[in-house]
């Protein structure tokens, strides 16, 4: 079992490392190309790719350390470290997007000519490079691979927009298309950043995981044979995948405690809760946490 997991983890790490190398290399090419073609649309997409490169780099790193066991300082292991990477990436994209939007808005009032032919060539290269990376990760099963694949697919769509815009500018002298494309790409990026930040803070603030129905858990617990009542129920997640629950369970006097625990743990696994801590109490016991 462990041998297979090692091969799976190595395969995932290798795929992410290839995507990281492709994305970072092309990101540098974009910044250089955006400067020489005088295109803020390409510069805004380069910024997006820089954020994706950071995501890929951090995903690569966290994929490698994800198998590490708990330590005396991190008793849940290293799962939550991925949230730090998500937050850093989001901040980089937000700060960069502000500068891109400022430049794009200024260019709408004072349009500047862009090298449409250069933009077209970069767009074709962008579609090929990012498209190949998407195909590389398309068959991946890990969350890292799926999320990264979505990011790269967004890049492909952004380059399709640049391709269309540059093709139009080849035949029509309409330089305002470039800043408009830039604003559209940047707004699309910011919408996704907003969505990712909300998910990140949901985890950091220990909200109920998105794939867990709190009321369904409560009702299911009360339906377990031998359970009379529950209180001090808490559900949170480490990284939006590994979910945790703690609860105080009041059992009937004749209930078999170990059997009740086993039934509860099996039931919780079917409700997407991988780690549970269950405290059993009697009906006559006075718990100070009953209203927590």
Rosetta silent file (secondary structure, phi, psi, omega in degrees, C-alpha in Angstrom):
SEQUENCE: XXXXXXXXXXXXXXXXXXXXXXXXXXXXXXXXXXXXXXXXXXXXXXXXXXXXXXXXXXXXXXXXXXXXXXXXXXXXXXXXXXXXXXXXXXXXXXXXXXXXXXXXXXXXXXXXXXXXXXXXXXXXXXXXXXXXXXXXXXXXXXXXXXXXXXXXXXXXXXXXXXXXXXXXXXXXXXXXXXXXXXXXXXXXXXXXXXXXXXXXXXXXXXXXXXXXXXXXXXXXXXXXXXXXXXXXXXXXXXXXXXXXXXXXXXXXXXXXXXXXXXXXXXXXXXXXXXXXXXXXXXXXXXXXXXXX
SCORE:     score description
SCORE:     0.000 S_00000001
   1 L     0.000  -50.196 -179.684    0.000    0.000    0.000 S_00000001
   2 H   -63.108  -36.496 -179.679    2.720    2.464    1.025 S_00000001
   3 H   -62.202  -43.441  179.292    4.781    1.568   -2.053 S_00000001
   4 H   -64.537  -40.122 -179.401    1.901    2.473   -4.390 S_00000001
   5 H   -62.779  -39.286 -179.792    1.279    5.751   -2.575 S_00000001
   6 H   -62.190  -43.946  178.382    4.925    6.708   -3.015 S_00000001
   7 H   -64.083  -40.767  179.820    4.752    6.120   -6.763 S_00000001
   8 H   -62.713  -45.315 -179.198    1.489    8.099   -6.986 S_00000001
   9 H   -64.396  -40.708  178.688    2.946   11.027   -5.048 S_00000001
  10 H   -64.043  -39.935  178.776    6.129   11.008   -7.174 S_00000001
  11 H   -64.155  -42.362  178.716    4.051   10.974  -10.370 S_00000001
  12 H   -64.407  -44.803 -179.949    1.938   13.914   -9.193 S_00000001
  13 H   -60.714  -40.824  179.756    5.024   15.871   -8.109 S_00000001
  14 H   -64.372  -43.267  179.419    6.665   15.276  -11.506 S_00000001
  15 H   -61.935  -44.076 -179.278    3.599   16.499  -13.424 S_00000001
  16 H   -65.922  -37.673 -179.817    3.359   19.645  -11.289 S_00000001
  17 H   -65.256  -38.627  177.584    7.096   20.326  -11.683 S_00000001
  18 H   -64.639  -45.657  178.734    6.805   20.131  -15.501 S_00000001
  19 H   -62.152  -38.809  179.083    3.798   22.504  -15.457 S_00000001
  20 H   -62.537  -47.130  179.701    5.715   24.843  -13.124 S_00000001
  21 H   -61.387  -43.518  178.086    8.738   24.971  -15.452 S_00000001
  22 H   -62.075  -47.207 -175.111    6.569   25.634  -18.500 S_00000001
  23 H   -66.979  -43.593 -178.821    4.517   28.326  -16.774 S_00000001
  24 H   -66.918  -43.257  179.258    7.468   30.185  -15.245 S_00000001
  25 H   -61.539  -43.934 -179.301    9.479   30.121  -18.472 S_00000001
  26 H   -71.492  -31.281  177.657    6.566   31.406  -20.514 S_00000001
  27 H   -60.253  -43.898  177.939    5.744   34.019  -17.836 S_00000001
  28 H   -62.638  -42.901  178.102    9.219   35.548  -18.305 S_00000001
  29 H   -61.123  -38.416  179.590    8.714   35.483  -22.089 S_00000001
  30 H   -63.165  -46.719 -179.748    5.365   37.263  -21.617 S_00000001
  31 H   -60.671  -42.485  178.362    6.838   40.118  -19.565 S_00000001
  32 H   -66.388  -47.157 -179.646    9.574   40.642  -22.168 S_00000001
  33 H   -65.016  -39.702  178.554    7.116   40.304  -25.065 S_00000001
  34 H   -62.817  -36.531  179.297    4.542   42.561  -23.392 S_00000001
  35 H   -67.313  -46.888 -175.902    7.187   45.254  -22.932 S_00000001
  36 H   -75.787  -25.919  176.659    8.381   45.148  -26.557 S_00000001
  37 H   -90.500   -4.830  179.708    4.856   44.930  -28.035 S_00000001
  38 L    58.192   40.819 -176.131    3.674   47.710  -25.693 S_00000001
  39 L  -112.581  116.863  176.464    0.655   45.575  -24.746 S_00000001
  40 H   -76.145  -22.134  177.034   -0.957   45.888  -21.310 S_00000001
  41 H   -64.237  -44.276  178.417   -3.205   42.952  -22.194 S_00000001
  42 H   -69.156  -38.568  178.328   -0.150   40.702  -22.423 S_00000001
  43 H   -63.622  -37.797  179.581    1.384   42.297  -19.306 S_00000001
  44 H   -68.911  -36.314  177.493   -1.847   41.629  -17.358 S_00000001
  45 H   -72.712  -31.595  175.575   -1.832   38.006  -18.505 S_00000001
  46 H   -63.435  -39.167  177.540    1.863   37.783  -17.597 S_00000001
  47 H   -63.832  -42.586  176.909    0.919   38.918  -14.110 S_00000001
  48 H   -59.839  -44.565  179.862   -1.771   36.231  -13.977 S_00000001
  49 H   -66.059  -31.795  176.594    0.804   33.653  -15.079 S_00000001
  50 H   -63.852  -42.710  176.295    3.203   34.889  -12.394 S_00000001
  51 H   -62.027  -41.014  177.799    0.508   34.188   -9.807 S_00000001
  52 H   -65.598  -36.511  177.948   -0.038   30.765  -11.362 S_00000001
  53 H   -64.131  -40.713  175.766    3.711   30.104  -11.278 S_00000001
  54 H   -61.877  -43.490  178.694    3.736   30.904   -7.567 S_00000001
  55 H   -60.406  -44.204 -179.787    0.756   28.580   -7.118 S_00000001
  56 H   -64.843  -42.400  179.727    2.513   25.824   -9.041 S_00000001
  57 H   -62.875  -45.077  178.998    5.742   26.303   -7.106 S_00000001
  58 H   -68.249  -38.542  178.326    3.978   26.189   -3.760 S_00000001
  59 H   -63.241  -39.806  177.277    1.810   23.268   -4.893 S_00000001
  60 H   -60.518  -47.138 -179.237    4.966   21.426   -5.932 S_00000001
  61 H   -64.054  -47.531 -177.011    6.551   22.100   -2.540 S_00000001
  62 H   -69.769  -28.652  175.767    3.462   21.171   -0.520 S_00000001
  63 H   -64.009  -37.736 -179.373    2.928   18.031   -2.586 S_00000001
  64 H   -69.864  -36.536 -177.210    6.422   16.910   -1.572 S_00000001
  65 H   -94.943   -2.478 -175.070    5.914   17.574    2.151 S_00000001
  66 L   -63.931  -22.079 -179.064    2.274   16.457    2.310 S_00000001
  67 L   -84.966   -5.112 -179.729    3.309   12.931    3.313 S_00000001
  68 L   -63.726  140.851 -179.338    5.165   14.217    6.383 S_00000001
  69 L   -81.011  172.649  178.250    3.800   12.972    9.683 S_00000001
  70 L   -63.703  152.666  176.400    2.721   15.074   12.662 S_00000001
  71 L  -125.419  176.768 -179.867    5.376   16.688   14.824 S_00000001
  72 L   -70.383  -19.304  177.922    5.389   18.055   18.359 S_00000001
  73 L   -94.773  -32.473  179.828    4.881   21.550   16.913 S_00000001
  74 L  -122.590   87.013 -172.134    2.359   20.649   14.190 S_00000001
  75 L   -71.727  -16.041  175.133    0.171   17.937   15.674 S_00000001
  76 L   -98.772    6.777 -177.442   -2.101   17.810   12.607 S_00000001
  77 L    84.798 -154.550 -171.636    0.838   17.576   10.225 S_00000001
  78 L  -107.826   13.508 -174.087    1.503   20.006    7.370 S_00000001
  79 L   -59.065  -42.070 -173.287   -1.908   20.081    5.696 S_00000001
  80 L   -76.004   -9.929  178.647   -2.817   23.666    6.630 S_00000001
  81 H   -60.774  -26.764 -179.718    0.426   25.086    5.230 S_00000001
  82 H   -62.372  -26.657  178.736   -1.243   25.117    1.805 S_00000001
  83 H   -66.277  -34.727  177.378   -3.501   27.941    3.038 S_00000001
  84 H   -62.420  -42.817  177.442   -0.458   30.164    3.496 S_00000001
  85 H   -62.209  -42.590  179.839    0.453   29.582   -0.129 S_00000001
  86 H   -62.239  -40.015 -178.921   -3.104   30.388   -1.262 S_00000001
  87 H   -68.763  -44.115  178.993   -3.094   33.643    0.723 S_00000001
  88 H   -61.077  -45.695  179.651    0.324   34.752   -0.594 S_00000001
  89 H   -59.463  -42.593 -178.800   -0.703   34.012   -4.193 S_00000001
  90 H   -63.824  -41.739  179.915   -3.930   35.982   -3.781 S_00000001
  91 H   -64.733  -40.984  177.952   -2.109   39.026   -2.382 S_00000001
  92 H   -60.449  -44.778 -178.825    0.398   38.990   -5.262 S_00000001
  93 H   -67.096  -39.843 -179.026   -2.422   38.882   -7.818 S_00000001
  94 H   -65.684  -49.229 -178.513   -4.449   41.649   -6.111 S_00000001
  95 H   -62.082  -45.192  179.426   -1.512   44.075   -5.788 S_00000001
  96 H   -64.599  -38.929 -178.832   -0.358   43.413   -9.354 S_00000001
  97 H   -64.230  -34.481  178.584   -3.890   43.722  -10.740 S_00000001
  98 H   -61.438  -44.176  179.465   -4.271   47.185   -9.183 S_00000001
  99 H   -66.443  -40.601  179.543   -1.212   48.419  -11.100 S_00000001
 100 H   -64.464  -44.691  179.007   -2.412   46.808  -14.348 S_00000001
 101 H   -61.529  -41.098  179.060   -5.900   48.326  -14.018 S_00000001
 102 H   -59.969  -46.102  179.761   -4.413   51.764  -13.335 S_00000001
 103 H   -67.033  -39.043 -178.070   -2.275   51.576  -16.478 S_00000001
 104 H   -67.412  -43.106  178.988   -5.143   50.169  -18.585 S_00000001
 105 H   -62.787  -39.609  178.191   -7.630   52.868  -17.542 S_00000001
 106 H   -64.069  -36.665 -178.670   -5.056   55.544  -18.372 S_00000001
 107 H   -74.865  -20.030  175.907   -4.527   54.000  -21.814 S_00000001
 108 H   -67.346  -40.910  179.068   -8.260   54.075  -22.576 S_00000001
 109 H   -78.062  -27.607  178.123   -8.193   57.875  -22.354 S_00000001
 110 L  -130.384   75.574 -175.964   -4.787   58.030  -24.084 S_00000001
 111 L   -58.274  140.556  176.450   -4.584   54.982  -26.423 S_00000001
 112 L  -121.706  142.172 -178.656   -1.095   53.805  -27.430 S_00000001
 113 L   -67.894  140.844  177.231   -0.301   51.669  -30.443 S_00000001
 114 L  -117.139  156.636  178.083    0.594   48.032  -29.778 S_00000001
 115 L   -81.959   93.282 -174.707    2.497   45.572  -31.952 S_00000001
 116 H   -62.074  -38.087 -179.342   -0.457   43.457  -33.095 S_00000001
 117 H   -65.009  -42.900  177.782    1.748   40.970  -34.966 S_00000001
 118 H   -63.840  -40.392  177.319    3.911   40.396  -31.870 S_00000001
 119 H   -61.596  -41.512 -178.741    0.794   39.999  -29.721 S_00000001
 120 H   -62.787  -44.116  179.985   -0.585   37.450  -32.197 S_00000001
 121 H   -63.352  -45.213  179.252    2.623   35.378  -32.113 S_00000001
 122 H   -63.384  -37.364  179.979    2.730   35.436  -28.288 S_00000001
 123 H   -64.103  -42.092  179.259   -0.961   34.471  -28.128 S_00000001
 124 H   -63.871  -44.420  178.028   -0.371   31.413  -30.336 S_00000001
 125 H   -62.281  -41.321 -179.841    2.628   30.360  -28.219 S_00000001
 126 H   -61.403  -42.755  179.406    0.564   30.945  -25.055 S_00000001
 127 H   -65.110  -40.525 -178.958   -2.274   28.737  -26.249 S_00000001
 128 H   -67.344  -48.912 -176.188    0.160   25.958  -27.227 S_00000001
 129 H   -64.987  -51.454 -178.822    2.218   26.048  -23.995 S_00000001
 130 H   -68.611  -35.184  177.666   -0.708   26.360  -21.585 S_00000001
 131 H   -63.831  -40.054  178.734   -2.821   23.931  -23.596 S_00000001
 132 H   -65.342  -39.850  178.826   -0.065   21.311  -23.416 S_00000001
 133 H   -64.879  -38.262  177.522    0.214   21.823  -19.635 S_00000001
 134 H   -61.618  -45.072  179.181   -3.570   21.382  -19.281 S_00000001
 135 H   -63.335  -34.892 -179.730   -3.380   18.084  -21.188 S_00000001
 136 H   -64.076  -37.447 -176.251   -0.450   17.015  -18.984 S_00000001
 137 H  -100.117   -4.632 -174.065   -2.496   17.511  -15.802 S_00000001
 138 H   -59.065  -35.540 -177.105   -5.940   16.652  -17.208 S_00000001
 139 L   -89.164    3.615 -178.649   -5.757   13.016  -16.106 S_00000001
 140 L   -68.199  150.270 -178.750   -4.523   13.873  -12.604 S_00000001
 141 L  -109.732  -16.639 -178.760   -6.554   12.724   -9.613 S_00000001
 142 L   -76.896  158.015  178.911   -5.092   14.851   -6.813 S_00000001
 143 H   -62.429  -40.362  178.132   -6.693   18.147   -5.774 S_00000001
 144 H   -54.377  -49.767 -177.963   -3.448   19.969   -6.633 S_00000001
 145 H   -63.377  -40.815 -178.271   -3.532   18.685  -10.199 S_00000001
 146 H   -67.135  -44.531 -179.455   -7.232   19.503  -10.666 S_00000001
 147 H   -65.550  -44.696 -179.964   -6.940   23.067   -9.302 S_00000001
 148 H   -62.982  -39.591  178.815   -3.766   23.767  -11.303 S_00000001
 149 H   -60.651  -39.070  177.506   -5.413   22.391  -14.448 S_00000001
 150 H   -65.234  -42.187  177.810   -8.284   24.878  -13.972 S_00000001
 151 H   -58.629  -46.238 -177.997   -5.804   27.751  -13.553 S_00000001
 152 H   -68.566  -32.457  176.392   -4.030   26.807  -16.759 S_00000001
 153 H   -65.452  -37.181  174.776   -7.332   26.452  -18.607 S_00000001
 154 H   -60.255  -40.070  178.682   -8.119   30.044  -17.563 S_00000001
 155 H   -61.771  -42.445  178.910   -4.777   31.048  -19.103 S_00000001
 156 H   -59.643  -45.145  179.836   -5.713   29.369  -22.388 S_00000001
 157 H   -63.462  -38.840  177.320   -9.005   31.301  -22.479 S_00000001
 158 H   -62.352  -40.642  179.464   -7.163   34.555  -21.730 S_00000001
 159 H   -71.255  -29.662  174.537   -4.783   33.946  -24.630 S_00000001
 160 H   -62.830  -40.149  177.884   -7.695   33.182  -26.939 S_00000001
 161 H   -63.565  -43.236  178.013   -9.031   36.664  -26.074 S_00000001
 162 H   -64.095  -39.218  178.993   -5.627   38.225  -26.848 S_00000001
 163 H   -59.978  -46.581 -179.977   -5.470   36.249  -30.108 S_00000001
 164 H   -63.590  -46.109 -179.150   -8.855   37.600  -31.226 S_00000001
 165 H   -62.435  -44.356 -179.085   -7.971   41.157  -30.197 S_00000001
 166 H   -67.338  -34.976  178.310   -4.573   41.140  -31.914 S_00000001
 167 H   -64.264  -41.012  177.774   -6.085   39.657  -35.091 S_00000001
 168 H   -63.461  -42.037 -176.911   -8.613   42.510  -35.215 S_00000001
 169 H   -70.654  -16.913  175.105   -5.844   45.094  -34.690 S_00000001
 170 H   -65.079  -31.566 -174.998   -3.913   43.647  -37.632 S_00000001
 171 H  -111.387  -19.308 -179.877   -6.629   44.974  -39.965 S_00000001
 172 L  -126.282  127.811  178.607   -8.221   47.786  -37.958 S_00000001
 173 L   -78.358   85.161 -176.409   -6.246   50.587  -36.275 S_00000001
 174 L  -135.225   73.057 -174.849   -8.053   50.375  -32.955 S_00000001
 175 L   -62.685  -16.867 -179.662   -5.452   50.514  -30.123 S_00000001
 176 H   -67.152  -18.446  178.638   -8.165   50.876  -27.475 S_00000001
 177 H   -59.409  -38.311 -176.065   -8.844   47.116  -27.867 S_00000001
 178 H   -61.447  -53.665  178.819   -5.613   46.322  -25.964 S_00000001
 179 H   -65.261  -30.286  177.733   -6.472   48.110  -22.669 S_00000001
 180 H   -65.973  -43.463  175.690  -10.066   46.843  -22.879 S_00000001
 181 H   -60.287  -41.687 -179.499   -8.772   43.259  -23.165 S_00000001
 182 H   -60.560  -45.361  179.663   -6.416   43.962  -20.266 S_00000001
 183 H   -64.044  -41.093  179.220   -9.241   45.186  -18.030 S_00000001
 184 H   -62.534  -47.018  179.755  -11.384   42.177  -18.956 S_00000001
 185 H   -62.509  -43.845 -177.998   -8.607   39.672  -18.193 S_00000001
 186 H   -64.681  -42.022  178.764   -7.710   41.443  -14.924 S_00000001
 187 H   -64.084  -38.829  177.591  -11.340   41.562  -13.738 S_00000001
 188 H   -62.345  -42.498  178.050  -11.712   37.863  -14.538 S_00000001
 189 H   -62.609  -45.172 -177.659   -8.571   37.136  -12.484 S_00000001
 190 H   -64.742  -34.903  176.519   -9.809   39.255   -9.563 S_00000001
 191 H   -61.493  -41.870  179.037  -13.166   37.450   -9.531 S_00000001
 192 H   -71.439  -34.393  175.718  -11.348   34.143   -9.137 S_00000001
 193 H   -63.213  -43.659  179.066   -9.027   35.607   -6.495 S_00000001
 194 H   -59.034  -43.564  179.672  -12.077   36.774   -4.543 S_00000001
 195 H   -64.252  -42.435 -179.821  -13.587   33.281   -4.727 S_00000001
 196 H   -68.225  -37.682  179.350  -10.332   31.643   -3.604 S_00000001
 197 H   -65.824  -40.056  178.101   -9.854   34.107   -0.739 S_00000001
 198 H   -60.725  -42.406  178.810  -13.371   33.444    0.552 S_00000001
 199 H   -65.296  -40.026 -179.919  -12.654   29.710    0.555 S_00000001
 200 H   -63.754  -47.059 -179.143   -9.306   30.281    2.286 S_00000001
 201 H   -69.038  -29.733  175.050  -10.794   32.441    5.042 S_00000001
 202 H   -59.061  -38.582  179.030  -13.639   29.960    5.468 S_00000001
 203 H   -75.838  -46.113 -178.157  -10.990   27.387    6.413 S_00000001
 204 H   -60.486  -39.949 -178.485   -8.828   29.757    8.494 S_00000001
 205 L   -85.039    9.803  173.994  -11.844   30.938   10.519 S_00000001
 206 L    58.908   41.655  173.738  -12.811   27.284   11.083 S_00000001
 207 L   -74.705  165.557  177.744  -16.158   27.438    9.315 S_00000001
 208 L   -63.480  133.419 -179.579  -18.033   24.252    8.478 S_00000001
 209 L   -55.276  148.781 -176.824  -16.427   22.617    5.402 S_00000001
 210 L   -63.886  -28.149 -177.814  -18.163   23.233    2.090 S_00000001
 211 L   -97.193   16.363  178.969  -18.752   19.521    1.491 S_00000001
 212 L  -123.778  131.911  176.621  -20.294   18.899    4.935 S_00000001
 213 L   -98.337  106.845 -175.644  -23.919   19.569    5.919 S_00000001
 214 H   -58.294  -40.415 -178.920  -23.857   20.466    9.631 S_00000001
 215 H   -69.486  -37.052  177.342  -27.549   19.799   10.180 S_00000001
 216 H   -63.283  -38.530  177.998  -27.321   16.442    8.431 S_00000001
 217 H   -63.873  -45.458 -179.062  -24.451   15.484   10.765 S_00000001
 218 H   -60.947  -47.727 -179.094  -26.454   16.492   13.836 S_00000001
 219 H   -63.146  -41.753 -179.034  -29.550   14.568   12.750 S_00000001
 220 H   -64.217  -38.941  178.890  -27.471   11.493   11.836 S_00000001
 221 H   -63.481  -41.648 -178.399  -25.762   11.490   15.240 S_00000001
 222 H   -70.122  -18.689 -179.407  -29.104   11.600   17.051 S_00000001
 223 L   -88.973   -5.231  179.330  -30.328    8.630   15.011 S_00000001
 224 L   -69.343  129.044  178.743  -27.493    6.347   16.176 S_00000001
 225 L   -55.982  130.527  179.971  -28.903    3.572   18.439 S_00000001
 226 L    96.774  -12.531  179.776  -28.059    4.279   22.087 S_00000001
 227 E   -91.205  125.593 -178.757  -27.601    8.052   21.609 S_00000001
 228 E   -96.812  -39.477 -179.066  -29.967   10.189   23.675 S_00000001
 229 E  -162.194  166.849  175.935  -28.586   13.659   22.933 S_00000001
 230 E  -137.629  157.500  172.038  -25.465   15.529   21.753 S_00000001
 231 E  -157.815  176.624 -177.966  -23.836   18.874   22.501 S_00000001
 232 E    51.241   46.143  179.920  -20.565   20.792   22.003 S_00000001
 233 E   -87.144  124.474  178.638  -20.575   19.781   18.334 S_00000001
 234 E  -133.399  134.312  178.618  -17.797   21.390   16.268 S_00000001
 235 E  -131.610  128.311  176.632  -16.885   20.734   12.623 S_00000001
 236 E  -148.187 -179.906 -177.539  -13.954   22.307   10.797 S_00000001
 237 E  -135.456  150.332  177.983  -11.390   21.476    8.139 S_00000001
 238 L   -80.315  -43.185 -172.247   -7.622   21.510    7.881 S_00000001
 239 L  -148.190   23.728 -177.787   -7.294   22.275    4.169 S_00000001
 240 L    75.586    7.109  175.978  -10.779   22.030    2.612 S_00000001
 241 L  -127.572  -48.462 -176.248  -10.228   18.276    2.181 S_00000001
 242 L   -93.428  106.236 -172.689   -9.380   16.789    5.580 S_00000001
 243 E  -101.434  146.604 -172.761  -12.380   17.441    7.845 S_00000001
 244 E  -129.284  145.112  178.550  -12.487   17.193   11.643 S_00000001
 245 E  -138.317  142.817  169.175  -15.294   16.848   14.198 S_00000001
 246 E  -132.854  143.139 -175.575  -15.510   16.883   17.978 S_00000001
 247 E  -158.297  148.812  170.873  -18.707   16.165   19.935 S_00000001
 248 E  -101.584  126.416 -176.826  -20.052   15.202   23.343 S_00000001
 249 E  -115.493  124.716  175.424  -22.519   12.315   23.116 S_00000001
 250 E   -94.452  122.780 -177.561  -25.007   11.458   25.863 S_00000001
 251 E  -108.483  160.022  173.790  -25.877    7.762   25.773 S_00000001
 252 L   -67.393  158.157 -176.376  -28.602    5.659   27.347 S_00000001
 253 L   -61.456  -34.029 -176.498  -27.643    3.800   30.521 S_00000001
 254 L   -95.454   10.189 -177.940  -27.713    0.402   28.808 S_00000001
 255 L   -73.947  143.743  174.015  -25.807    1.497   25.667 S_00000001
 256 L   -86.030  107.545 -170.994  -22.597   -0.291   24.672 S_00000001
 257 H   -57.515  -47.458 -177.512  -20.164    2.627   24.562 S_00000001
 258 H   -64.217  -37.900  178.956  -17.593    1.100   22.230 S_00000001
 259 H   -66.100  -41.713  178.241  -20.289   -0.031   19.799 S_00000001
 260 H   -60.062  -44.539  179.543  -21.842    3.463   19.799 S_00000001
 261 H   -61.141  -45.284 -178.284  -18.435    4.994   19.043 S_00000001
 262 H   -62.664  -42.596  178.901  -17.742    2.591   16.194 S_00000001
 263 H   -62.932  -43.415 -179.147  -21.136    3.246   14.596 S_00000001
 264 H   -62.894  -46.089 -177.732  -20.638    7.018   14.869 S_00000001
 265 H   -63.266  -41.800  177.952  -17.141    6.932   13.359 S_00000001
 266 H   -64.743  -40.670  179.824  -18.273    4.814   10.403 S_00000001
 267 H   -65.037  -41.520 -179.029  -21.256    7.086    9.841 S_00000001
 268 H   -64.185  -35.026  178.752  -19.108   10.242    9.957 S_00000001
 269 H   -62.150  -35.430  178.556  -16.754    8.894    7.282 S_00000001
 270 H   -72.526  -14.952  178.638  -19.701    8.616    4.899 S_00000001
 271 L  -103.498   22.483  174.781  -20.429   12.301    5.639 S_00000001
 272 L    69.544   30.046  175.918  -16.916   13.409    4.565 S_00000001
 273 L  -115.203  113.101 -173.256  -15.456   13.657    8.092 S_00000001
 274 L   -90.210  -23.362 -173.819  -12.121   11.853    8.319 S_00000001
 275 E  -131.549  121.290 -177.854  -11.075   12.699   11.896 S_00000001
 276 E  -133.685  142.822  174.159  -13.449   12.604   14.881 S_00000001
 277 E  -121.803  118.716 -173.164  -13.108   12.986   18.642 S_00000001
 278 E  -119.742  122.481  175.815  -16.092   11.666   20.596 S_00000001
 279 E  -105.678  121.950 -178.577  -16.618   12.148   24.326 S_00000001
 280 E   -92.243  133.484  178.391  -19.237    9.862   25.843 S_00000001
 281 E  -129.543  156.730  176.047  -21.331   11.116   28.779 S_00000001
 282 L   -91.192  167.065 -178.565  -24.129    9.628   30.873 S_00000001
 283 L   -65.179  -28.892 -176.734  -27.587   11.154   31.290 S_00000001
 284 L   -90.656   -6.307 -177.100  -26.838   12.179   34.890 S_00000001
 285 L   -75.385  137.312 -179.539  -23.488   13.779   34.130 S_00000001
 286 L  -100.163  104.471 -176.884  -23.303   17.572   34.413 S_00000001
 287 L   -96.892  129.216 -178.729  -21.144   18.896   31.535 S_00000001
 288 L   -74.089  -10.981 -178.588  -19.902   22.490   31.714 S_00000001
 289 L  -102.960   17.051 -174.243  -19.717   22.636   27.902 S_00000001
 290 L   -63.384  -25.938 -178.569  -23.376   21.800   27.285 S_00000001
 291 L  -105.189   14.713 -179.197  -24.138   25.236   25.854 S_00000001
 292 L   -85.572    0.000    0.000  -20.951   25.585   23.764 S_00000001
